[in-house]
Amino acid sequence: MSVRSFSNPNLPVVCVQGLGFVGSAMAVSIASACNADGQPIFNVFGVDLPSESGLAAITALNEGRFPSSTTDVKLKSATKSAQVNRNLVATAEESVYGLAEVIVCDINLDLAGDKRLPDVDFDMFEAGIRTIGRHMRPRTLVLVESTVPPGTCGRVVAPALADELRCRNEDPNSFLLAHSFERVMPGDDYFDSIVNFWRVYAGHTPDAAVACRDFFEKIINTRDFPMTELASTTASEITKIMENSFRAVNIAFVEEWARFAEVVKVDLYEVIGAIRKRPTHSNLMQPGFGVGGYCLTKDPLFAKISARRLFDLEGLSFPFSERAVEVNDAMPQVSLRRLDNMLGGLKGKCIALFGVSYRQDVGDTRCSPSETFFRAACGVGATIKAHDPLVIKWEELGLELDPMLPIASSVDAAVFAVRHREYREMDVLAWTNGSKPAVLDANNVLSLKQRKELRSVGCKVESIGIGE
């Protein structure tokens, strides 16, 4: 693999390590960066492991298809354009790191063990960093976008890169390391959440900070979305963890009010709408089916891991963050108990589950609350017919999903778990077609009109966060 893979081999090369939900979108975004004449300014190698998922992502990008299901027209179009322009090539060859001026690290760092005693396994993450170090040229910018425990860049990444350079008889300090966490939001604004959104960054050294800023100014609309430079990579890492921890605590806080509202017969969404009118409270979250995805389910625990693993601070605790994860992990059980009460028991009942991804208009099922609900419902003897307009195979459960909606007459109840556009625009009367399944709106999916229509034909309808 060489620069001859590109239509214009003279452009500077950027490598993106990891072609998951973030890395693939980042590779496409970098390939979409153009000069004043509308011509691409970078050649991009997207690099992943030769695993089943890695090879699938590589094949998709090389065919001009975004590897994951998405509703974002801009992202689909940009992926196709990169293939037509021949300035984005996906590969499993590690040697391409040696061609790059910038290497963006988008590999995962997962939780290890029980959440009650949270930890991370740095082995695979560090192995990826060392792969970069074995091939990179001196003075290459290594930009870590991965969400990591604070202190990782300074205490894990920098030493690994220095060690690999030293083994090659290169100056161990001849690298530029920066951290700038992603704020990718899969859905309709997937592409814009990279190129038209605010960025925080920091360099391991002043030169690295300058190189990071200069790189992002070529791919991000920094005129309308100015970047924020912090004093250290640890500060940047803390920003990401604290940002997501705040969101998780916010959700958990609202969850306890939802139970109260249901009992006293108040619509908590109405209450939250009124509170959000106050500018200082406009980001108050809402109750729902559960918290899923790769970030909020683990990030609040990274501070405790950082304190213990990287800074040897055994005495520090983060009770709000830890408790928020516990509360949010239990949210699907609330819907299960509510449905159990509606049906007078779940054993032998058939339930239509509308939505298995963790978020609306996204095909990502990682840590989905629907998985928790599915397993718990099956555990008490219920049968689940799962549907999702953006998921063909539910990887975590090994299930092939029927693209057709479950037939209403074949189920005892329907649970609306994810606010996919298809469900929000669903003709519920046509779907029921004379049958009367119980309906639990677990995530404010259905409109007031849809709920009224269901009740008008005799369906029992209840909602999480609303006292009917």
C-alpha positions in Angstrom: 0.0 0.0 0.0 1.5 3.4 -1.0 0.4 6.9 -2.0 -0.1 5.6 -5.5 -3.4 4.3 -4.1 -4.7 7.8 -4.3 -5.7 9.8 -7.4 -3.4 12.7 -6.3 -0.4 11.1 -4.5 1.1 14.5 -3.7 -1.4 15.4 -1.0 -0.4 15.1 2.7 -1.5 11.8 4.2 -3.6 11.4 7.4 -4.2 7.9 8.9 -7.2 7.2 11.1 -6.7 4.2 13.4 -9.9 2.4 14.1 -13.0 2.4 11.8 -15.8 2.2 14.3 -18.6 4.7 14.7 -16.2 7.5 15.3 -13.2 6.6 13.2 -15.1 5.9 10.1 -16.9 9.3 10.3 -13.7 11.0 11.1 -11.9 9.5 8.1 -14.8 10.6 5.8 -14.7 14.1 7.4 -11.0 14.5 6.9 -11.3 13.3 3.3 -14.0 15.9 2.7 -11.8 18.8 3.6 -11.3 21.0 0.6 -9.4 24.1 -0.5 -10.9 27.2 -1.9 -11.2 25.6 -5.3 -13.1 22.7 -3.9 -10.3 20.2 -4.2 -9.4 17.7 -1.5 -6.5 18.7 0.7 -5.7 15.4 2.3 -5.3 11.7 1.4 -6.7 9.5 4.1 -5.9 6.0 5.1 -8.5 4.4 7.3 -6.9 1.6 9.2 -8.5 -1.3 11.1 -7.6 -4.8 12.3 -8.2 -7.7 9.9 -11.1 -8.9 12.1 -14.6 -9.6 10.8 -15.9 -6.2 11.8 -12.7 -4.4 10.7 -12.7 -6.0 7.3 -16.4 -5.2 6.9 -15.7 -1.5 7.6 -12.7 -1.5 5.2 -14.8 -3.1 2.4 -17.7 -0.7 2.9 -15.5 2.5 2.8 -13.6 1.3 -0.3 -17.0 0.8 -2.0 -18.2 4.3 -1.1 -20.6 3.1 1.6 -20.6 4.2 5.2 -20.0 1.1 7.3 -22.9 1.7 9.8 -26.5 2.3 9.3 -27.2 6.1 9.4 -29.9 8.5 8.5 -27.4 11.3 7.8 -27.6 12.2 4.1 -24.5 14.4 4.3 -22.4 11.6 5.7 -23.6 9.1 3.0 -22.9 11.6 0.3 -19.4 12.5 1.7 -18.5 8.8 1.9 -19.4 8.3 -1.7 -17.5 11.5 -2.8 -14.4 10.3 -1.0 -14.5 7.1 -3.0 -15.1 8.9 -6.3 -12.3 11.4 -5.5 -10.0 8.5 -4.6 -8.6 10.3 -1.5 -9.9 7.8 1.1 -8.6 4.3 1.2 -9.3 1.8 3.9 -6.8 -0.9 4.8 -5.5 -3.3 7.4 -1.9 -2.7 6.5 -0.1 -1.1 9.4 2.8 0.1 7.3 0.7 3.1 6.0 1.3 4.8 9.4 4.8 5.5 8.1 3.4 7.6 5.3 1.3 9.9 7.5 1.9 13.5 8.7 -1.0 13.1 11.1 -2.3 9.9 12.8 -5.7 10.1 14.5 -6.3 7.4 17.1 -9.9 6.3 17.4 -9.6 2.9 19.1 -11.8 1.9 22.0 -10.8 1.6 25.6 -13.4 -0.6 27.3 -14.3 -1.3 30.9 -12.9 -4.5 32.4 -14.6 -6.5 35.1 -17.6 -5.5 37.3 -18.8 -2.0 37.3 -18.8 -2.1 41.1 -15.0 -2.4 40.9 -14.4 -0.7 37.6 -11.2 -1.0 35.7 -9.9 -0.8 32.2 -7.6 -3.1 30.2 -4.9 -0.9 28.7 -3.3 -3.8 26.8 -5.2 -3.6 23.5 -5.2 0.2 23.5 -1.5 0.4 24.3 -0.8 -2.2 21.6 -2.5 0.1 19.1 -0.4 3.0 20.2 2.8 0.9 20.0 1.8 -0.1 16.4 1.8 3.6 15.6 5.2 4.1 17.3 6.8 1.2 15.3 5.9 2.8 12.0 5.4 6.6 12.4 7.9 9.1 11.1 9.6 11.4 13.6 7.6 14.6 14.2 4.3 13.1 13.2 1.3 14.4 15.0 -0.5 11.7 16.9 -3.9 12.9 17.9 -5.9 10.8 20.4 -9.6 11.2 20.1 -10.5 8.1 22.2 -12.2 8.6 25.5 -9.7 7.6 28.1 -9.1 7.9 31.9 -7.5 11.2 32.6 -3.8 10.9 32.6 -3.7 8.3 29.8 -1.9 10.5 27.2 0.8 11.5 29.6 1.3 8.3 31.4 0.5 5.6 28.9 0.6 7.0 25.3 3.6 9.2 25.5 5.9 6.6 27.2 4.7 4.0 24.7 5.5 6.2 21.7 8.9 7.2 23.2 9.8 3.5 23.9 9.0 2.4 20.3 11.0 5.3 18.8 13.9 4.5 21.1 13.8 0.9 19.9 14.2 2.2 16.3 17.2 4.4 17.4 15.1 7.5 16.8 14.9 10.4 19.2 12.4 9.2 21.8 10.9 12.7 22.1 10.4 13.2 18.3 6.7 12.9 18.3 3.9 15.4 18.6 1.1 14.2 20.9 -2.3 15.9 21.4 -5.7 15.0 22.8 -9.0 16.2 21.4 -12.0 14.1 22.3 -14.7 13.5 19.8 -18.3 14.7 20.3 -19.8 12.6 17.6 -23.6 12.3 17.6 -24.8 9.5 15.3 -28.1 10.4 13.7 -29.2 13.1 11.4 -26.3 15.3 12.4 -23.6 12.7 12.4 -21.3 14.5 9.9 -22.0 18.0 11.3 -21.1 16.8 14.8 -17.5 16.6 13.6 -17.1 19.4 11.1 -19.6 21.9 12.5 -19.1 21.6 16.2 -17.0 22.9 19.1 -13.6 21.2 19.8 -11.5 21.1 22.9 -7.8 20.2 22.5 -4.5 20.2 24.3 -0.9 19.3 23.4 1.5 17.2 25.3 4.0 19.9 24.3 3.4 23.5 23.0 4.5 22.4 19.5 2.0 19.6 19.5 -0.8 22.0 20.5 0.0 24.2 17.6 0.1 21.2 15.2 -3.2 20.0 16.5 -4.9 23.4 16.0 -3.5 23.8 12.5 -4.8 20.4 11.5 -8.3 20.9 12.8 -8.5 24.4 11.2 -8.3 22.6 7.9 -11.2 20.2 8.5 -13.5 22.0 11.0 -15.5 25.1 10.7 -13.6 26.9 13.4 -14.9 30.3 12.3 -18.4 29.5 13.6 -17.3 26.9 16.2 -14.0 28.2 17.8 -11.7 25.7 19.4 -10.8 25.8 23.1 -7.2 25.0 24.0 -6.5 23.6 27.5 -3.3 23.6 29.4 -2.6 19.9 29.3 -3.8 16.6 27.8 -5.0 15.5 31.3 -7.3 18.6 31.4 -8.7 17.7 28.0 -9.3 14.1 29.1 -11.0 15.3 32.2 -13.3 17.6 30.2 -14.6 14.6 28.2 -15.2 12.5 31.3 -16.8 15.3 33.3 -19.0 16.3 30.4 -20.4 12.8 30.0 -20.6 12.3 33.8 -22.7 15.5 34.1 -25.1 14.2 31.5 -25.4 10.8 33.2 -26.1 12.4 36.6 -28.7 14.7 35.0 -30.5 11.7 33.6 -30.4 9.8 36.9 -31.7 12.9 38.7 -34.7 13.1 36.4 -35.4 9.4 36.7 -36.3 9.7 40.4 -38.8 12.5 39.6 -40.4 10.3 36.9 -41.5 7.8 39.4 -43.1 10.6 41.5 -44.9 12.1 38.5 -46.3 8.7 37.5 -47.8 8.2 40.9 -49.3 11.7 41.3 -50.6 11.6 37.7 -48.5 14.4 36.2 -46.9 14.6 32.8 -43.2 15.1 33.6 -42.3 16.0 30.0 -44.7 19.0 30.4 -42.9 19.9 33.6 -39.5 19.6 32.1 -40.6 21.7 29.1 -41.6 24.5 31.5 -38.3 24.3 33.3 -36.3 24.4 30.1 -37.7 27.8 29.3 -35.2 29.1 31.9 -31.9 29.5 30.0 -29.8 28.2 33.0 -31.9 24.9 32.9 -32.3 24.4 29.2 -30.3 21.2 29.2 -32.4 19.3 31.8 -32.8 15.8 30.6 -35.9 13.7 30.4 -37.0 10.2 31.7 -37.0 7.3 29.3 -36.3 3.7 28.6 -32.7 3.7 29.6 -29.2 4.9 28.9 -27.1 3.0 26.4 -24.3 3.5 23.9 -20.6 3.5 24.4 -20.1 6.7 26.4 -22.6 7.3 29.2 -22.6 3.7 30.4 -18.9 3.8 31.2 -17.3 7.2 31.1 -18.5 8.3 34.6 -16.4 5.5 36.0 -13.2 6.6 34.3 -12.4 9.2 37.0 -12.2 6.6 39.7 -10.1 4.3 37.5 -7.8 7.2 36.7 -7.3 8.2 40.3 -6.4 4.6 41.3 -4.6 3.3 38.2 -2.7 6.4 36.9 -2.3 8.6 39.9 -2.2 6.1 42.9 -5.0 8.0 44.7 -6.8 5.3 46.5 -8.8 7.7 48.8 -10.7 9.6 46.1 -14.3 8.7 45.4 -16.9 9.8 42.9 -20.2 8.8 44.5 -22.5 10.9 42.2 -21.0 9.5 39.0 -21.0 5.9 40.3 -24.5 6.1 41.5 -25.7 7.7 38.3 -24.4 4.7 36.3 -26.2 2.3 38.7 -29.5 4.2 38.4 -29.3 4.5 34.6 -28.4 0.8 34.2 -31.6 -0.1 36.1 -33.9 2.0 34.0 -35.1 -0.8 31.6 -36.2 -2.7 34.7 -38.7 0.1 35.4 -40.3 -0.4 32.0 -40.4 -4.1 32.6 -42.2 -3.8 36.0 -44.6 -1.3 34.5 -45.4 -3.7 31.7 -45.8 -6.6 34.1 -48.4 -4.5 36.0 -50.2 -3.6 32.8 -50.5 -7.3 31.7 -50.9 -8.9 35.1 -47.7 -10.9 34.6 -45.3 -11.5 31.7 -45.0 -15.2 31.7 -46.3 -16.6 28.4 -46.9 -13.1 27.0 -45.7 -12.0 23.6 -44.3 -8.4 23.4 -43.4 -6.3 20.4 -40.2 -4.3 21.2 -40.0 -1.2 18.9 -36.3 -0.2 18.8 -33.1 -2.0 19.8 -30.4 0.6 19.2 -29.3 2.8 22.0 -30.4 6.1 20.4 -32.9 7.4 17.9 -32.1 7.3 14.2 -28.9 5.3 14.9 -28.1 1.7 14.2 -25.7 1.3 17.1 -26.8 -1.5 19.6 -23.8 -1.3 22.0 -24.9 -1.3 25.6 -28.5 -0.8 24.4 -31.1 -0.7 27.2 -33.2 -2.8 24.9 -30.8 -5.7 25.4 -31.3 -5.5 29.2 -35.1 -5.4 28.7 -35.0 -8.3 26.2 -32.9 -10.5 28.5 -35.0 -9.7 31.6 -38.3 -10.2 29.8 -37.2 -13.6 28.4 -36.0 -14.5 31.8 -39.5 -14.3 33.3 -41.1 -16.3 30.4 -42.1 -13.7 27.9 -41.5 -13.9 24.2 -40.0 -10.8 22.4 -40.5 -9.8 18.8 -37.9 -7.1 18.2 -37.9 -4.6 15.4 -35.6 -1.7 14.5 -35.6 0.1 11.1 -31.8 0.6 11.3 -30.7 -2.8 12.6 -30.6 -5.9 10.4 -28.7 -8.1 12.9 -28.6 -7.6 16.6 -25.0 -8.5 17.1 -25.1 -8.8 20.9 -27.9 -11.3 20.8 -27.1 -12.9 17.5 -30.6 -12.2 16.2 -31.7 -11.5 12.6 -34.4 -8.9 12.8 -37.5 -8.9 10.6 -37.7 -5.6 8.7 -41.5 -5.8 8.8 -43.3 -4.4 11.9 -44.6 -7.1 14.2 -48.3 -7.7 13.5 -50.4 -6.2 16.3 -52.8 -9.2 16.5 -49.8 -11.5 17.3 -48.7 -9.7 20.4 -50.1 -9.0 23.8 -48.3 -5.7 24.2 -46.0 -3.2 22.4 -43.1 -1.3 24.0 -41.9 1.7 22.2 -38.3 2.0 23.3 -36.5 4.2 20.8 -37.6 7.4 19.2 -36.9 6.4 15.6 -38.5 8.6 13.0 -40.5 5.6 11.7 -42.2 5.1 15.0 -42.8 8.8 15.6 -44.6 9.0 12.2 -46.3 5.6 12.5 -50.0 5.2 11.6 -50.9 3.5 14.8 -54.5 2.8 13.8 -53.4 1.1 10.6 -50.9 -1.0 12.7 -53.5 -2.1 15.3 -56.0 -3.0 12.5 -58.7 -3.8 15.0 -56.6 -5.6 17.6 -56.0 -4.1 21.1 -52.5 -4.8 22.4 -51.4 -3.0 25.6 -49.0 -0.2 24.7 -46.2 1.2 26.9 -44.5 4.3 25.6 -41.2 3.9 27.4 -39.3 6.9 25.8 -41.8 9.6 24.8 -41.9 8.1 21.4 -45.6 8.6 20.6 -47.3 11.9 20.2 -50.4 12.8 22.2 -52.4 12.2 19.0 -51.0 8.7 18.6 -51.8 7.8 22.2 -55.3 9.1 21.9 -55.9 7.1 18.7 -54.7 4.0 20.4 -57.0 4.5 23.4 -59.9 5.3 21.0 -59.7 1.7 19.7 -59.5 0.2 23.2 -55.8 -0.2 23.7 -54.5 0.3 27.2 -51.8 2.9 27.0 -49.3 4.0 29.6 -46.1 6.1 29.4 -42.9 6.3 31.4 -42.8 9.7 33.1 -46.5 10.4 32.6 -49.1 9.7 35.2 -52.0 8.7 32.9 
